Every structure is written in C-alpha cells, then in structure tokens.
Amino acid sequence: MTAFQNPKAAIKIEFANSLKLGRGKVRLLELVREAGSISAAARKMNMSYRRAWLLMDELNHMFGRDVIETAAGGSGGGGAQVTAFGLRVIQVFRDLENDADGLIQSRIAELMKP
C-alpha cells in the first residue's frame, strides 16, 4: 500500500470575514446533534465546554443564522438542538468533502499513470 492510495480531502472554508468552517466545527455540530448538549459534545471531543460554546456561537454568527438553539440549564436540565439550518450546514460540508475526495482520487490516479 502506498501513501497515494485512497487520498482524502481536508476542507477548510475561509470566509471574507476571517471566519473559517472546517472538519472540527462540523464534527462538533454533529456531536451536539447526537448528544443533545454542548457539554456532552465537548467531552466527546476532549475540549472545554467554554471552547465548544464559543465555536457554536461563532457558527451562529458566521452565517447570520442559528445552527443551534440552546435551552437554559438548571434543575430541569438544558441542552442544545441543531436547527434545520445547522443540519443543512452539516450536509453541505459533508457533500463538499465527498465531492473533493472524488476529484482528488481522480487526479491522483492520473498522476500515478506511467
């Protein structure tokens, strides 16, 4: 097996306002969707709650639309829910990765031809 087999894209989208969207933020968003909370998602990524909250807040501001909605904690709990727009962000990003993977694999295959 060579290093050129099954190459994958590492997508990072840089917006004009210096904000970035990449695998880490999208994965965190996916984990919030699965766990229903920012704190649980943060634990799964070995990051502090504060860091995770700041990243989710950045995503909310990045698009000018909420990707998550939160409920206040306390005795009744709290939690976070990914919005329909947030689900779309996840899907579009994952689609971009898949598209890029296909293009990269195709171009690397061309490169490896004798």
C-alpha positions in Angstrom: 0.0 0.0 0.0 1.4 3.4 -1.0 0.7 6.8 0.5 -1.2 7.6 -2.7 -4.0 5.1 -2.2 -7.4 6.4 -1.2 -6.4 10.1 -0.6 -9.0 12.2 1.3 -9.6 15.9 1.3 -9.2 18.1 4.3 -11.6 21.0 3.6 -11.4 24.4 5.4 -13.6 27.1 4.0 -12.3 30.6 4.7 -14.9 33.4 4.5 -14.1 37.1 3.8 -14.8 38.0 7.4 -11.8 35.8 8.6 -14.2 33.1 9.9 -13.5 29.5 9.0 -15.6 26.4 8.6 -13.8 23.1 8.8 -14.0 19.5 10.0 -13.7 20.3 13.7 -16.6 22.7 13.8 -18.8 20.4 11.7 -17.9 17.4 13.8 -18.8 19.3 17.0 -22.1 20.3 15.4 -22.7 16.6 14.6 -22.0 15.6 18.2 -24.3 18.3 19.5 -27.0 16.8 17.3 -26.3 13.3 18.6 -25.9 14.2 22.3 -28.4 17.0 22.6 -25.9 19.1 24.5 -22.9 21.2 24.0 -21.2 19.9 27.2 -21.6 16.3 26.1 -20.3 17.1 22.6 -17.3 18.9 24.1 -16.5 15.9 26.3 -16.5 13.6 23.3 -14.0 16.0 21.6 -11.9 16.4 24.7 -12.4 20.2 24.8 -13.8 22.5 27.4 -17.4 23.5 27.4 -16.4 27.1 27.0 -14.4 26.4 23.9 -17.3 24.3 22.4 -19.8 27.0 23.3 -17.6 29.7 21.6 -17.3 27.6 18.5 -21.0 27.1 18.3 -21.6 30.8 18.9 -19.1 31.5 16.1 -21.0 29.3 13.7 -24.3 31.0 14.7 -22.7 34.4 13.8 -20.8 33.1 10.8 -23.9 32.6 8.8 -26.1 35.2 10.5 -28.5 32.4 11.3 -28.6 29.9 14.2 -27.1 26.5 13.7 -28.1 25.5 17.2 -30.6 26.6 19.8 -30.0 26.2 23.5 -32.2 25.8 26.5 -31.2 27.1 29.9 -29.8 24.6 32.3 -30.9 24.1 35.9 -33.0 21.5 37.7 -34.9 20.7 34.5 -31.7 20.2 32.5 -30.9 22.3 29.5 -29.4 21.2 26.2 -28.9 22.2 22.7 -30.6 21.3 19.5 -29.3 21.6 16.0 -31.6 23.7 13.8 -32.7 22.8 10.3 -30.2 25.3 9.0 -27.5 23.6 11.1 -28.4 20.3 9.6 -28.0 21.8 6.2 -24.6 23.2 7.1 -23.5 19.7 8.1 -24.9 18.1 4.9 -23.4 20.7 2.6 -20.0 20.5 4.2 -20.0 16.7 4.0 -21.1 16.8 0.4 -18.2 19.2 -0.4 -15.8 16.7 1.3 -17.2 13.8 -0.8 -17.0 15.9 -4.0 -13.4 16.9 -3.2 -12.5 13.3 -2.3 -13.7 12.1 -5.7 -11.8 14.8 -7.5 -8.6 14.2 -5.6 -8.8 10.5 -6.1 -9.3 11.0 -9.8 -6.4 13.4 -10.2 -4.0 11.3 -8.1 -4.9 8.3 -10.3 -4.0 10.4 -13.3 -0.7 11.4 -11.6 0.2 7.7 -11.0 -0.2 6.6 -14.6 3.0 5.7 -16.3 
